[in-house]
Structures are given as structure tokens and as C-alpha cells.
Amino acid sequence: MTKRYTVSLFVLVLALSSFRHFASPQLPDYIIFKGDTIATYNLILEQYLQKQEKTESQKLFGLSFRNGASLNCWRGYQAIYKIDNDSLFLVDIINCGERRLGKIDKAVSAEKMKSIFSDKVVNGRVYINWFSGDINFPLNNKVLRWDGVFYTIYERETVINVSDGKVLNVGNVENYVDVPKAINRKDKSKISDVLFKELKKVKWESIDKFDCSEKYFVTIDKEGKVSKVTMLEYQTADSIDKYWDRDEYNYCVNAILNSLKKLKFDIIKDKGNPISEDIYIEIWFDEKKGKIENWTH
């Protein structure tokens, strides 16, 4: 059995500390649509900034806006967009949390917009001709998926399809499909327990031959089926060959995949389009008991 090396405690502590620092929940932007101002989790302004020269964007945002930014607003600002006459506009760049306080400093907002867009600011707003894609915002408060930082998928959403700043279509979508006789997956945190229940049924090889104690990603595809299993820390050929015997690695991955691929889950969508997702699971083989344990949580 090939020996796998673990990360030192010092490095692990630093990594976790950095992750917590940068992965704080972030404040959303806003979109004014049919008279309502609604939170939206689409980074539209950032797409423009990414197209600018690196030194320019660093000057504008790295120095001017981010100074003193709170952990829940690492950008140092929030953007407000508006749909008007089937066109998408940027109407304000505000300080973090300013809108929740009930008053926007329009003079400061105008100054920020002018510093970035110069003569592209017309009548106090900027036509967003750089953006093509979908903008979504919730129709209810039922969250299906959240990345822990910014991006959120709601069970019911309004989706606005935009091409070069022009609105092509507006529609409401359902992001959850309840498939008959399929497994409920609204609560992502419970899926690993479902997977482990199936893994307990597997007749594993002797631990003296193969030890599959490891962290895994189990991929549920767009059709709600388990389509792939990978080891979280060994996803490249080089890392696998360095730390694993190939027969052992292949046995572990295939044993898990074969035991789970018969499962059928409900469908998760994003902006109305089916998506796949990776479910984290960690299993441990107890040599004395001859059983596997669920170390996921």
C-alpha cells in the first residue's frame, strides 16, 4: 500500500486561516427592475474591469475603492444596475452597505463612475454594452445552493437574457425538478449521508490489500446520476502516480462509482439550466472493526 503524505499542521492552519479571511459572505449588487430594487448576485461591472489594462484596474480598485473594505465587501463597493427601455445600465457605484442605511451619496457615486468610464457616463448612467449573458434574481427566499461567499441559486428566479447590453428575453424559471422516485437533493448537506449509506453495502477488499480511506468528490451530473468519482487531493496523473499504486487507486475510485451509479437524484438548475455538482465525502476504514466510517462531517 503506497504511503500518502499529509500537510504539516502549520501549513494547514495557515490555509484555513486564509480561507476564512477571503471567504466571508459578500454583499450583493442591486438591479432596478420594474420599479423594484432587488439584490442580484451577478458580477457585471467586474467583466468590464477585467478588460481594462491591469495597471489601470489596480489603480482604480486596488487603491481607490478597496482601502478599508470590510470582510463582507472585499470589492470595496456595490454596483446598482437598471433595466430601462430594454437596455441595461449602470446607475450607481456606492460604498459598502450604503443602500441599507437608506441614503446613497450620489455625488460620490458619480465621481467613482466618472473616474472609471469618463465620457461613457451619459445622463448619470453608463450603458453596459460589454455584458452578454443572463442576470438572475430571486422570486422567493428558498436558497438551493450558495457557495458560502457570493453566488446563490434560488428555487424560483427571474432570468433576464442580455446581449451587448440589450434585453432579449425576461422569464421566470424553476431551478428544482422533483423527479418521480428520485432522491431529494434540496439540502446539499444531506447528500453525503445518502452516498455513505450505499457505500456501507459494498463488499470491500481486505484493508491489507487496498485501503480506500480518503477524501472524494462524487459528481452528480445534469441528469441527476452519479457519473464520476475523484479523489479530492489527487486529481492529476502526476499526483496519483506519485502517491498511489495505480491498482489500488483504480480499485477505490471504481468501487465507489459502481456502488453509486444506480442512484437517481432530483435535478438542480442554475438560471433554468441543469447543472452538475460535486459532493464531498470522506470515508475511513476501521481495520479492527472491518467496517467503513463516515468522516465527512
C-alpha positions as a Python dict, from the first residue, in 0.01 Angstrom:
ca = {
    (1, 'M'): (0, 0, 0),
    (2, 'T'): (152, 336, -108),
    (3, 'K'): (218, 592, 163),
    (4, 'R'): (42, 928, 124),
    (5, 'Y'): (195, 1232, 287),
    (6, 'T'): (-13, 1477, 489),
    (7, 'V'): (20, 1852, 503),
    (8, 'S'): (201, 1984, 809),
    (9, 'L'): (-12, 2132, 1087),
    (10, 'F'): (149, 2471, 1040),
    (11, 'V'): (63, 2491, 670),
    (12, 'L'): (-289, 2362, 733),
    (13, 'V'): (-359, 2626, 997),
    (14, 'L'): (-237, 2899, 764),
    (15, 'A'): (-451, 2768, 479),
    (16, 'L'): (-766, 2754, 690),
    (17, 'S'): (-699, 3099, 829),
    (18, 'S'): (-656, 3246, 482),
    (19, 'F'): (-971, 3073, 354),
    (20, 'R'): (-1182, 3212, 635),
    (21, 'H'): (-1042, 3557, 570),
    (22, 'F'): (-1117, 3565, 199),
    (23, 'A'): (-1433, 3353, 200),
    (24, 'S'): (-1655, 3583, 406),
    (25, 'P'): (-2012, 3617, 276),
    (26, 'Q'): (-2018, 3909, 31),
    (27, 'L'): (-2278, 4181, -11),
    (28, 'P'): (-2474, 4159, -339),
    (29, 'D'): (-2519, 4418, -611),
    (30, 'Y'): (-2865, 4552, -699),
    (31, 'I'): (-3080, 4580, -1009),
    (32, 'I'): (-3372, 4818, -1055),
    (33, 'F'): (-3639, 4629, -1247),
    (34, 'K'): (-3998, 4744, -1298),
    (35, 'G'): (-3967, 4991, -1012),
    (36, 'D'): (-3825, 4744, -759),
    (37, 'T'): (-3464, 4739, -638),
    (38, 'I'): (-3362, 4375, -600),
    (39, 'A'): (-3044, 4205, -481),
    (40, 'T'): (-2858, 4025, -759),
    (41, 'Y'): (-2551, 3802, -747),
    (42, 'N'): (-2401, 3875, -1089),
    (43, 'L'): (-2063, 4047, -1113),
    (44, 'I'): (-2133, 4257, -1423),
    (45, 'L'): (-1910, 4556, -1356),
    (46, 'E'): (-1614, 4325, -1292),
    (47, 'Q'): (-1635, 4197, -1651),
    (48, 'Y'): (-1563, 4548, -1771),
    (49, 'L'): (-1274, 4593, -1530),
    (50, 'Q'): (-1114, 4268, -1642),
    (51, 'K'): (-1093, 4405, -1994),
    (52, 'Q'): (-901, 4711, -1882),
    (53, 'E'): (-526, 4735, -1857),
    (54, 'K'): (-400, 4564, -1542),
    (55, 'T'): (-229, 4874, -1406),
    (56, 'E'): (-542, 5083, -1463),
    (57, 'S'): (-777, 4845, -1283),
    (58, 'Q'): (-530, 4808, -998),
    (59, 'K'): (-516, 5184, -958),
    (60, 'L'): (-891, 5232, -968),
    (61, 'F'): (-996, 4943, -748),
    (62, 'G'): (-690, 4818, -566),
    (63, 'L'): (-604, 5161, -428),
    (64, 'S'): (-909, 5382, -455),
    (65, 'F'): (-1203, 5164, -358),
    (66, 'R'): (-1075, 4872, -157),
    (67, 'N'): (-896, 5064, 116),
    (68, 'G'): (-1065, 4987, 445),
    (69, 'A'): (-1309, 4746, 281),
    (70, 'S'): (-1489, 4516, 523),
    (71, 'L'): (-1459, 4139, 505),
    (72, 'N'): (-1811, 4110, 366),
    (73, 'C'): (-1736, 4357, 85),
    (74, 'W'): (-1389, 4280, -49),
    (75, 'R'): (-1455, 4483, -367),
    (76, 'G'): (-1492, 4796, -157),
    (77, 'Y'): (-1815, 4895, -333),
    (78, 'Q'): (-2152, 4773, -459),
    (79, 'A'): (-2297, 4838, -804),
    (80, 'I'): (-2656, 4929, -888),
    (81, 'Y'): (-2792, 4846, -1234),
    (82, 'K'): (-3117, 4936, -1404),
    (83, 'I'): (-3326, 4794, -1687),
    (84, 'D'): (-3472, 5083, -1886),
    (85, 'N'): (-3633, 5062, -2233),
    (86, 'D'): (-3496, 4710, -2285),
    (87, 'S'): (-3140, 4823, -2212),
    (88, 'L'): (-2909, 4757, -1918),
    (89, 'F'): (-2741, 5048, -1742),
    (90, 'L'): (-2503, 5104, -1453),
    (91, 'V'): (-2656, 5385, -1246),
    (92, 'D'): (-2452, 5390, -924),
    (93, 'I'): (-2132, 5267, -760),
    (94, 'I'): (-2189, 5300, -386),
    (95, 'N'): (-1996, 5243, -66),
    (96, 'C'): (-2045, 4908, 102),
    (97, 'G'): (-2376, 4884, 285),
    (98, 'E'): (-2473, 5238, 190),
    (99, 'R'): (-2809, 5144, 42),
    (100, 'R'): (-2912, 4955, 356),
    (101, 'L'): (-2861, 5274, 551),
    (102, 'G'): (-3132, 5434, 338),
    (103, 'K'): (-2934, 5709, 166),
    (104, 'I'): (-2698, 5699, -131),
    (105, 'D'): (-2433, 5968, -172),
    (106, 'K'): (-2499, 6045, -539),
    (107, 'A'): (-2205, 6286, -563),
    (108, 'V'): (-1956, 6020, -451),
    (109, 'S'): (-2120, 5765, -680),
    (110, 'A'): (-2095, 6000, -978),
    (111, 'E'): (-1729, 6065, -902),
    (112, 'K'): (-1648, 5694, -897),
    (113, 'M'): (-1833, 5632, -1222),
    (114, 'K'): (-1658, 5926, -1390),
    (115, 'S'): (-1316, 5804, -1277),
    (116, 'I'): (-1375, 5471, -1449),
    (117, 'F'): (-1593, 5549, -1751),
    (118, 'S'): (-1511, 5913, -1828),
    (119, 'D'): (-1730, 6033, -2119),
    (120, 'K'): (-1918, 5700, -2126),
    (121, 'V'): (-2127, 5843, -1842),
    (122, 'V'): (-2433, 5994, -2008),
    (123, 'N'): (-2715, 6147, -1805),
    (124, 'G'): (-2568, 5998, -1489),
    (125, 'R'): (-2554, 5639, -1613),
    (126, 'V'): (-2345, 5405, -1828),
    (127, 'Y'): (-2482, 5180, -2100),
    (128, 'I'): (-2350, 4828, -2029),
    (129, 'N'): (-2254, 4725, -2382),
    (130, 'W'): (-1980, 4491, -2256),
    (131, 'F'): (-2214, 4235, -2100),
    (132, 'S'): (-2384, 3940, -2266),
    (133, 'G'): (-2540, 3664, -2061),
    (134, 'D'): (-2807, 3601, -1802),
    (135, 'I'): (-2890, 3808, -1497),
    (136, 'N'): (-3093, 3638, -1227),
    (137, 'F'): (-3264, 3746, -908),
    (138, 'P'): (-3490, 3555, -667),
    (139, 'L'): (-3867, 3520, -674),
    (140, 'N'): (-3869, 3359, -330),
    (141, 'N'): (-3629, 3318, -39),
    (142, 'K'): (-3569, 2944, -84),
    (143, 'V'): (-3196, 2901, -146),
    (144, 'L'): (-3095, 2584, -332),
    (145, 'R'): (-2721, 2643, -347),
    (146, 'W'): (-2482, 2901, -204),
    (147, 'D'): (-2107, 2900, -249),
    (148, 'G'): (-2059, 3042, 101),
    (149, 'V'): (-1930, 3371, -38),
    (150, 'F'): (-2137, 3529, -313),
    (151, 'Y'): (-2307, 3318, -578),
    (152, 'T'): (-2658, 3199, -489),
    (153, 'I'): (-2914, 2982, -668),
    (154, 'Y'): (-3276, 3024, -562),
    (155, 'E'): (-3554, 2774, -616),
    (156, 'R'): (-3754, 3024, -824),
    (157, 'E'): (-3591, 3308, -1014),
    (158, 'T'): (-3643, 3573, -1277),
    (159, 'V'): (-3383, 3542, -1554),
    (160, 'I'): (-3306, 3830, -1789),
    (161, 'N'): (-3115, 3739, -2104),
    (162, 'V'): (-2891, 4021, -2226),
    (163, 'S'): (-2681, 4060, -2541),
    (164, 'D'): (-2434, 4352, -2553),
    (165, 'G'): (-2650, 4542, -2307),
    (166, 'K'): (-2980, 4479, -2487),
    (167, 'V'): (-3252, 4278, -2312),
    (168, 'L'): (-3362, 3990, -2535),
    (169, 'N'): (-3589, 3799, -2302),
    (170, 'V'): (-3730, 3801, -1949),
    (171, 'G'): (-3877, 3489, -1790),
    (172, 'N'): (-3938, 3310, -1462),
    (173, 'V'): (-3771, 2973, -1404),
    (174, 'E'): (-3788, 2682, -1160),
    (175, 'N'): (-3442, 2562, -1059),
    (176, 'Y'): (-3553, 2239, -894),
    (177, 'V'): (-3711, 1943, -1071),
    (178, 'D'): (-3876, 1684, -848),
    (179, 'V'): (-3818, 1365, -1047),
    (180, 'P'): (-4054, 1073, -967),
    (181, 'K'): (-3887, 809, -747),
    (182, 'A'): (-3563, 1010, -740),
    (183, 'I'): (-3370, 1117, -429),
    (184, 'N'): (-3437, 1461, -284),
    (185, 'R'): (-3131, 1685, -304),
    (186, 'K'): (-3260, 2025, -197),
    (187, 'D'): (-3038, 2009, 111),
    (188, 'K'): (-2686, 1950, -20),
    (189, 'S'): (-2551, 1875, 327),
    (190, 'K'): (-2762, 1556, 348),
    (191, 'I'): (-2649, 1403, 19),
    (192, 'S'): (-2323, 1267, 160),
    (193, 'D'): (-2523, 1060, 411),
    (194, 'V'): (-2722, 910, 124),
    (195, 'L'): (-2399, 820, -56),
    (196, 'F'): (-2241, 668, 254),
    (197, 'K'): (-2547, 452, 315),
    (198, 'E'): (-2486, 291, -25),
    (199, 'L'): (-2112, 258, 34),
    (200, 'K'): (-2174, 59, 350),
    (201, 'K'): (-2327, -212, 132),
    (202, 'V'): (-2006, -263, -68),
    (203, 'K'): (-1804, -579, -10),
    (204, 'W'): (-1461, -417, 17),
    (205, 'E'): (-1129, -588, -42),
    (206, 'S'): (-915, -660, 263),
    (207, 'I'): (-758, -345, 408),
    (208, 'D'): (-424, -524, 394),
    (209, 'K'): (-453, -515, 15),
    (210, 'F'): (-637, -188, -55),
    (211, 'D'): (-703, 98, 185),
    (212, 'C'): (-957, 342, 39),
    (213, 'S'): (-961, 578, 337),
    (214, 'E'): (-963, 912, 158),
    (215, 'K'): (-1148, 1233, 67),
    (216, 'Y'): (-1356, 1210, -251),
    (217, 'F'): (-1567, 1419, -487),
    (218, 'V'): (-1874, 1237, -619),
    (219, 'T'): (-2012, 1410, -929),
    (220, 'I'): (-2388, 1415, -980),
    (221, 'D'): (-2442, 1511, -1343),
    (222, 'K'): (-2707, 1723, -1514),
    (223, 'E'): (-2942, 1424, -1532),
    (224, 'G'): (-2918, 1355, -1159),
    (225, 'K'): (-2695, 1048, -1196),
    (226, 'V'): (-2358, 975, -1035),
    (227, 'S'): (-2119, 995, -1328),
    (228, 'K'): (-1771, 1038, -1180),
    (229, 'V'): (-1565, 984, -865),
    (230, 'T'): (-1232, 1157, -799),
    (231, 'M'): (-1001, 1185, -501),
    (232, 'L'): (-1005, 1539, -372),
    (233, 'E'): (-631, 1564, -316),
    (234, 'Y'): (-518, 1351, -613),
    (235, 'Q'): (-680, 1473, -933),
    (236, 'T'): (-383, 1481, -1170),
    (237, 'A'): (-195, 1188, -1320),
    (238, 'D'): (131, 1306, -1163),
    (239, 'S'): (-12, 1327, -810),
    (240, 'I'): (-181, 989, -845),
    (241, 'D'): (133, 816, -970),
    (242, 'K'): (345, 980, -703),
    (243, 'Y'): (141, 877, -401),
    (244, 'W'): (-66, 579, -513),
    (245, 'D'): (-29, 235, -658),
    (246, 'R'): (-246, 251, -972),
    (247, 'D'): (-424, -77, -897),
    (248, 'E'): (-520, 49, -553),
    (249, 'Y'): (-629, 389, -682),
    (250, 'N'): (-839, 240, -962),
    (251, 'Y'): (-998, -10, -727),
    (252, 'C'): (-1105, 259, -478),
    (253, 'V'): (-1246, 501, -735),
    (254, 'N'): (-1424, 231, -936),
    (255, 'A'): (-1566, 55, -630),
    (256, 'I'): (-1727, 380, -516),
    (257, 'L'): (-1854, 472, -864),
    (258, 'N'): (-2002, 128, -928),
    (259, 'S'): (-2183, 127, -596),
    (260, 'L'): (-2337, 472, -653),
    (261, 'K'): (-2412, 491, -1024),
    (262, 'K'): (-2750, 321, -982),
    (263, 'L'): (-2876, 616, -772),
    (264, 'K'): (-3108, 873, -927),
    (265, 'F'): (-3140, 1224, -783),
    (266, 'D'): (-3369, 1519, -849),
    (267, 'I'): (-3242, 1783, -1094),
    (268, 'I'): (-3075, 2108, -988),
    (269, 'K'): (-3071, 2402, -1231),
    (270, 'D'): (-2893, 2736, -1246),
    (271, 'K'): (-3084, 3013, -1427),
    (272, 'G'): (-3313, 2739, -1556),
    (273, 'N'): (-3033, 2522, -1698),
    (274, 'P'): (-2947, 2180, -1547),
    (275, 'I'): (-2610, 2166, -1373),
    (276, 'S'): (-2378, 1902, -1233),
    (277, 'E'): (-2224, 1932, -889),
    (278, 'D'): (-1955, 1767, -679),
    (279, 'I'): (-2047, 1619, -342),
    (280, 'Y'): (-1767, 1590, -88),
    (281, 'I'): (-1741, 1268, 109),
    (282, 'E'): (-1467, 1129, 332),
    (283, 'I'): (-1454, 763, 430),
    (284, 'W'): (-1234, 582, 678),
    (285, 'F'): (-1167, 210, 706),
    (286, 'D'): (-1162, 83, 1064),
    (287, 'E'): (-918, -207, 1049),
    (288, 'K'): (-1023, -353, 1385),
    (289, 'K'): (-1397, -345, 1315),
    (290, 'G'): (-1359, -427, 949),
    (291, 'K'): (-1606, -152, 860),
    (292, 'I'): (-1604, 188, 693),
    (293, 'E'): (-1688, 506, 881),
    (294, 'N'): (-1834, 832, 755),
    (295, 'W'): (-1582, 1107, 830),
    (296, 'T'): (-1748, 1365, 606),
    (297, 'H'): (-1891, 1585, 879),
}
